[in-house]
Amino acid sequence: MDHVHHGKSSETFLDSEEILAELNLKGDETFMDAGCGDGHIAIKAIERYLPEGTVYAVDAYDESIKELNDYINKNNFENLIAVEADITKAIPGVEEDSVDVALMVNVFHGFTSGNRDDVIDEFARILKYGGRMAIIDFKPLEMSWGPPTDIRYSPDELEKIFDNHNFRKVYLNDDIGAEIPQGKSHYLIIFEKE
Ligand SMILES: C[S@@+](CC[C@H](N)C(=O)[O-])C[C@H]1O[C@@H](n2cnc3c(N)ncnc32)[C@H](O)[C@@H]1O
């Protein structure tokens, strides 16, 4: 696997409430947190935003999925489904055209020109037409933390890459995350599958 940041979580510098509120969920959708890490966003989603929905929490790191499954069993979350999968390949058990909203938080920067198209193809498969792909990631600015600046994508670059897969940009918020000297550390960009 090219890119696995074992067990890292953005919980300390990204507000999961703010992220989920931005997605305008109705409450009965099928949602996926892809590269979910410890699953803190997926758990908040099922608890607060999707009482009638289904949440898939997907990660390639087996320990994260094992711990999340323990948490799910302890708390009887019937509609939170943890899936161990490498999203550069395939997400087993998820039907085509079945997901309303997919989210990747601090994951996409790890994909290169060699595998990012495979990732987008897999989301093109599982998302419904009109479904949304939301990406939160580090701005390509010099910062004292986060992944190397040269591997980060700007929103404009993502727009071009997703456009090639028939995803159209429908939203950009470039003012989220932690305070940095240049403003805020992250952006949220949302694409719709056409
Ligand atoms: C920086 S962490 C972010 C975790 C979580 N999204 C958050 O914001 O707290 C990146 C996560 O992506 C997962 N990941 C990286 N590459 C992956 C892949 N190819 N398939 C599935 N998960 C992957 C890692 O295992 C890790 O949990």
The ligand as a MOL file (V3000), in Angstrom:
LIG
                    3D

  0  0  0     0  0            999 V3000
M  V30 BEGIN CTAB
M  V30 COUNTS 27 29 0 0 0
M  V30 BEGIN ATOM
M  V30 1 C -4.3140 11.2490 8.6770 0
M  V30 2 S -5.3870 9.8920 8.9990 0 CHG=1
M  V30 3 C -6.9820 10.6960 9.0850 0
M  V30 4 C -7.9900 9.8900 9.8630 0
M  V30 5 C -9.3870 10.5100 9.9590 0
M  V30 6 N -9.9580 10.7660 8.6390 0
M  V30 7 C -9.3360 11.7930 10.7400 0
M  V30 8 O -9.4430 12.8560 10.1280 0
M  V30 9 O -9.1960 11.7370 11.9650 0 CHG=-1
M  V30 10 C -5.4450 9.0580 7.4260 0
M  V30 11 C -6.2190 7.7500 7.4860 0
M  V30 12 O -6.3890 7.2630 6.1610 0
M  V30 13 C -6.2220 5.8540 6.1730 0
M  V30 14 N -5.8080 5.4400 4.8350 0
M  V30 15 C -4.6980 5.8220 4.1630 0
M  V30 16 N -4.6300 5.2340 2.9680 0
M  V30 17 C -5.7150 4.4510 2.8680 0
M  V30 18 C -6.2000 3.5690 1.8640 0
M  V30 19 N -5.5250 3.3990 0.7150 0
M  V30 20 N -7.3670 2.9080 2.0830 0
M  V30 21 C -8.0430 3.0820 3.2560 0
M  V30 22 N -7.6280 3.8910 4.2450 0
M  V30 23 C -6.4780 4.5660 4.0560 0
M  V30 24 C -5.1330 5.6220 7.2200 0
M  V30 25 O -5.1030 4.2920 7.6970 0
M  V30 26 C -5.5110 6.6500 8.2850 0
M  V30 27 O -6.3940 6.1160 9.2370 0
M  V30 END ATOM
M  V30 BEGIN BOND
M  V30 1 1 1 2
M  V30 2 1 2 3
M  V30 3 1 2 10
M  V30 4 1 3 4
M  V30 5 1 4 5
M  V30 6 1 5 6
M  V30 7 1 5 7
M  V30 8 2 7 8
M  V30 9 1 7 9
M  V30 10 1 10 11
M  V30 11 1 11 12
M  V30 12 1 11 26
M  V30 13 1 12 13
M  V30 14 1 13 14
M  V30 15 1 13 24
M  V30 16 1 14 15
M  V30 17 1 14 23
M  V30 18 2 15 16
M  V30 19 1 16 17
M  V30 20 1 17 18
M  V30 21 2 17 23
M  V30 22 1 18 19
M  V30 23 2 18 20
M  V30 24 1 20 21
M  V30 25 2 21 22
M  V30 26 1 22 23
M  V30 27 1 24 25
M  V30 28 1 24 26
M  V30 29 1 26 27
M  V30 END BOND
M  V30 END CTAB
M  END
